[in-house]
Amino acid sequence: MLLRLDLQLFSGEKTEKATPHKRRETRKKGQVAKSPEVSSALTLLLCFAFFMVGGKSLIAGCLNIFRHSYQEYLLWDFSIASTQLLFNLLLWDVVKLVAPIFGVVLVAGVIANYLQVGFMFNPESLKMNLGKLNPLQGFKRIFSLKSIVELIKSILKIVLTSSIAGMMIWEQKEELFSIGQKSLWDSSRFIGSLTIKIGIVTACILIILAAADYFYQKFEYEKKIRMSKQDIKDEYKKMEGDPFIKGKRRAKQRELSMNRMMQEVPKADVVITNPTHFAIAIRYDMETMDAPEVIAKGKDHIALKIKEIAKENKIMTVENKPLARALFAAVEIGGQIPEEMFNAVGEILAYVYYQENRYKGMIT
């Protein structure tokens, strides 16, 4: 078992789900789980639904064009101006008829894309890809597994839709055989009604197939963007930075922090030591502070550095092993002395003030 896991890790087998960062990057490139069947099926359904609702107005518009053409336009004098005007009028009438259909197609496309991938504008897809002109790559795409799956889907759609349409027509065979005995309006109404029914049922079947295709495309997409354990590690390093560089950055930050701390040591009133392992620099101003503060502290070589700076600035150093250890463990740099240490620190400050003939007050 361990050997198999090691082999998987060594071979870079893509067994892990894609990280959120990888998903964002592939989305920026236009690689998303999307089925074109959803758009075509929804467009077909909405178009036939529009014909069912607005079919009468569409027929009335067509009849209005014919009526104007035969009753008005044919009576015009033939000239360049009248021909241009006739063309503009007919074009405007046709645009008014087909504009709602184009609107339905546009809305269907937007809805289908939004349901699948949400709002996405991808300028990458607008760039020319010369690799698609490669005949060898085109040959590989034609005979790829994806092309075979697309062929099977197309055959399945044709078989299902044609079978359903044939069954619905066969159910109405008696009406169709007697259509010659009906008036023009009745025949047209029957043919239109049957066509809309076939279209809506066919569109519903296509939507079911499109939903299945969408889940298949999503499965293929998830499989395509899988990552190996090494890929995840490399991505983490890239996002977080190289550990060596991060270590150098942290070391630099510690160095800057250390320099700032050392700059505060000359402001101390006293340095309490262990005497060699710990050093804590304390400052107290009775007028501005409620309690003494630790302005610098260190251990081992940092403690030696604090004591060197204290010596250079003629700051008194007092040895108190228990207090030095307690202060180092309990108080952070910039923190105030806790109440339970007031007496011990106060005695040391009083001693320092006495030795230096400074009368700032006593802490009791």
C-alpha positions, -999 to +999 in steps of 0.1 A: +000+000+000+028+025+009+047+015-022+017+022-044+012+057-027+049+064-032+047+055-069+016+077-074+034+106-058+065+100-078+047+096-111+026+127-105-007+109-110-036+135-109-057+121-081-066+152-061-095+177-067-086+210-082-079+238-057-100+270-058-070+288-073-067+263-101-104+267-108-101+305-110-072+302-134-090+277-157-121+299-156-100+329-167-089+309-197-125+300-206-123+264-195-156+257-177-181+229-174-205+238-202-228+219-226-238+235-259-268+212-258-284+232-230-284+264-250-298+248-282-325+229-263-336+259-242-337+281-274-359+256-292-383+254-263-386+291-258-390+297-296-419+272-299-434+286-267-433+320-283-450+306-315-477+291-293-483+324-275-476+349-303-482+328-334-514+347-343-497+380-343-469+366-364-494+353-390-513+386-389-480+404-396-473+382-426-508+387-440-504+424-434-473+425-456-490+406-484-521+428-481-501+460-484-480+445-512-509+435-534-533+463-525-509+493-523-473+487-533-482+472-568-501+504-576-470+526-572-452+541-601-420+523-609-389+544-601-357+544-582-372+564-553-403+542-551-382+510-552-360+523-524-390+533-503-407+499-510-375+481-499-373+501-467-409+495-458-408+458-464-375+455-445-390+474-415-421+451-416-399+420-416-377+433-389-407+439-367-418+403-373-385+386-366-371+408-339-391+391-311-378+357-323-342+370-322-349+384-288-361+350-276-330+333-290-308+359-273-326+355-239-324+317-242-287+318-249-280+342-220-301+321-196-285+289-206-250+302-202-258+319-169-273+287-155-242+267-164-213+291-157-227+323-142-216+357-155-183+353-174-166+375-199-136+358-213-114+379-237-090+349-240-116+331-262-115+360-287-078+355-294-068+337-326-054+302-319-033+292-349-029+257-334-064+249-345-053+252-381-028+224-376-041+195-398-025+169-375-043+183-345-075+185-364-072+148-374-066+139-338-097+158-327-118+141-354-109+106-342-107+114-305-129+098-278-147+131-274-157+131-311-170+096-308-191+106-277-204+136-297-213+113-326-232+090-303-251+119-287-261+132-322-274+098-333-293+095-300-309+129-305-319+122-340-334+088-332-353+100-301-366+132-317-376+116-350-393+087-332-413+110-310-422+133-339-432+102-360-454+089-332-472+122-328-478+125-365-490+089-367-516+096-340-530+124-361-529+104-394-567+105-398-567+143-396-538+145-420-555+123-446-587+144-444-568+177-445-578+182-482-615+184-472-609+213-448-607+250-455-574+268-458-577+284-424-586+251-407-558+232-424-533+259-415-545+260-379-542+222-376-507+221-392-495+249-370-509+234-338-493+200-346-460+216-354-459+235-322-468+204-301-441+184-318-416+212-313-424+216-276-422+179-269-390+176-289-375+205-270-384+189-236-367+157-247-337+177-258-336+195-224-334+161-206-306+150-229-289+184-224-291+180-186-274+146-189-248+160-212-241+189-188-234+164-160-212+144-183-193+176-193-189+185-156-175+151-149-150+154-177-141+189-166-134+178-130-114+150-144-094+173-167-085+198-139-074+172-113-041+179-097-013+157-084+000+161-049+031+177-063+010+202-083-008+212-050+026+216-033+040+237-062+009+259-062+011+265-025+048+274-028+040+298-057+011+314-037+028+316-004+064+321-016+094+299-014+101+287+022+137+298+019+127+333+008+100+334+035+126+324+061+149+352+050+120+377+051+111+366+087+148+369+097+149+404+083+118+413+102+132+399+134+164+419+127+145+451+122+124+444+154+156+437+173+172+470+161+141+489+172+142+472+206+179+479+210+172+516+203+149+517+233+175+503+258+192+537+264+158+550+276+157+523+304+160+531+341+174+497+350+183+463+334+175+433+355+196+402+347+198+365+354+229+374+352+240+357+319+209+341+304+182+369+307+182+406+306+151+428+310+152+466+305+126+485+325+115+521+323+092+541+346+079+576+345+056+584+374+040+613+356+030+595+324+029+558+334+006+538+357+032+511+361+068+504+350+071+490+314+094+464+298+110+482+268+134+454+259+142+419+268+164+391+256+179+357+262+215+345+258+234+366+231+205+392+230+208+395+267+245+402+264+238+428+237+213+446+260+238+446+288+265+460+265+242+489+254+232+495+290+269+497+300+277+521+272+248+544+283+257+541+320+224+523+329+226+504+361+223+466+359+208+447+388+211+409+392+179+391+404+176+356+389+140+348+400+126+382+390+145+382+357+131+348+348+096+358+359+096+390+339+109+374+308+082+348+309+053+370+320+057+404+303+060+411+266+079+440+252+059+472+257+039+456+284+034+468+320+047+450+351+019+429+366+006+438+400+022+408+418+057+420+407+052+457+417+070+453+451+100+435+437+104+459+407+097+489+430+124+480+454+149+477+425+139+511+411+141+527+445+176+513+449+186+526+415+172+561+421+189+562+455+223+552+440+219+577+412+206+605+435+174+607+414+142+615+433+114+605+410+095+589+438+092+554+452+071+524+441+058+506+472 
